[in-house]
């Protein structure tokens, strides 16, 4: 039979170390207008930036691909975060950026990644809504082999 002090110690250890880190859900909605001198395809992704290279988290849902028939298109991207990684390195803020993959180039391919840092946002239960304005895309960003839009069936094989 466990004595009362033993029960207390067991419960203390369980409730102190097992639940982990309880964090609130932070929502983000960003809107804006993409500009290009011709029609273009694009995809907008939210990133939670990390200090270590290649450790950025993509967190928006659903995929925000679009096709602009004219020279501009409005976009809206939404995402949710509940934590910023390992609590030891957590500074209490999310570092948010958007990554726009687009083909607003002199040549249609290769596509480009254009990243824009949006700022540092406190980790708290809140819904941040912000219009980031007009973004000119022409020839901006690093070249990439990523594709945009829906997977299209191969034209190599014709249906009977």
N, C-alpha and C positions, 0 to 999 in steps of 0.2 A: 504494500500500500504506500502510495506516494504521500508524503506529508504536505501540508498546505504551502509551506515555503517552496517545496519542490515543484508543486503545481504552478505556483506563481512564476517561478523561473522558466519553466517550460513554456508557459503561455507568453511570457515576456519575450523570449527568444523568437517564438513563432510570429507574433504580431509585429516585432521590430524588423525582422529581416526578410520574411517571406513575401509580404505584399508588394514589395518593389516600390517603384516611383510612380505616384499617382499624379497625372498631369491633366491639364484641361485641354479641350479641343479648340484650336484656333482656326477660323475660317478666313479665306482670302478670296476676293473677287476683284479682278482688274479688267478694265475696259480701255479701249483706245481705237485709233484709226491708223491703219497701215496705208502708206502712200507709195506709189510706183508709177512711172510714166507710161506703163503698158499693163495689160492684163497679166496676172501672176497667180501662182499657187503658194500656199504658206501653211505652216503648222506652228501653233504657239504652245509652249510648255512652261510650267512654273518650276523653278529650281529652288531648293533650300541649299545655299552655298555652305561648304565646309572648308576648313583651313587646309586640310590635306588634299593634294591633287587627286582628281578623278574620283572623289567621294561625294559629289553633289547628288542630292536626292531629287528625282522628278516626282511631283506629287499631285498633279492636276488630274481631274477626271470629268468627263471622258476626253478622248483625243480631240483636239481642236484644230482640225484641218479645214482649209477653206480654199475657194477659188474666186478671185476677184475678176469679174468680167470687165470692169472699167479700170480706173487709175487709183481707186481707193476702196477699202473695205473696213467695216467696223468689226471688232472682235470682242469677245468676253471669255475670260478664262477663270475657272473656279477651282480651289483646292483646299484641303484640310490637313493640318499638322497637329500632332499631340506631343511631340518631344523633339529635342535637338541633339539626339545621340547620347553618348555616355555622359551621365550627370557631372562627372569630375571636370569635363571640359566645357560644360554648358555655361554660357554667360548670361542666360535668361532672355536671350533674344533669338529670333529667326532672322537669318540673312537671306532675303528673297531677291531673285532675279527672274527675268523671263528669257527664254531661248526661242528665237523665231528662226525656223528653217524656211527658206524661201528661194524662189527662182527669179527674183527681180534683178537680173544681171544683164550685162551686155550680151552674153550667150545664155541660152536657157539652162544649160547644164555646164558644169556641176552646180548643184544647189549650194547655198551658203547658210552657215549658222551665225546669227547676229544676237549677241547676248547683251542685255541691258540690266544693270543692277538697280533694284527698286528701293532698297533701304533695309534698315534693321527694325524689326517689329517685335514688341514684347510678347513673351509667351504667356498668354492669359486667355480665358474663355471670352472670346470676342469675335466679331465679324468685321474685318477690315474691308472696306469698299473704296476703290480709288480709280479715277479716270486718269490714265497716264498720258493722254493727249495724242498728238499726231506723230507718227514715226515714219521717217523717210527710209526706205529700204534699198534704193538703187545701188548695187555693187557694194553693199555693206556686209561685213562679217567674213568669217573664214570659210574656205571651200570645204565641202563635205560630200561624202558618198551616200548619205542618208536619203531616203525617198520620201515623197510627200503624197498623201492621199490614199485612196483605196488600192488594194491589190487588184490588178486587172488580169483577166485570164490570158494565158499565152496565146498568141496568134499563130504559133508554130504548128499546132495541131488543129485541123478543121473538123468540125462536127459533121457527122454523116447525115 
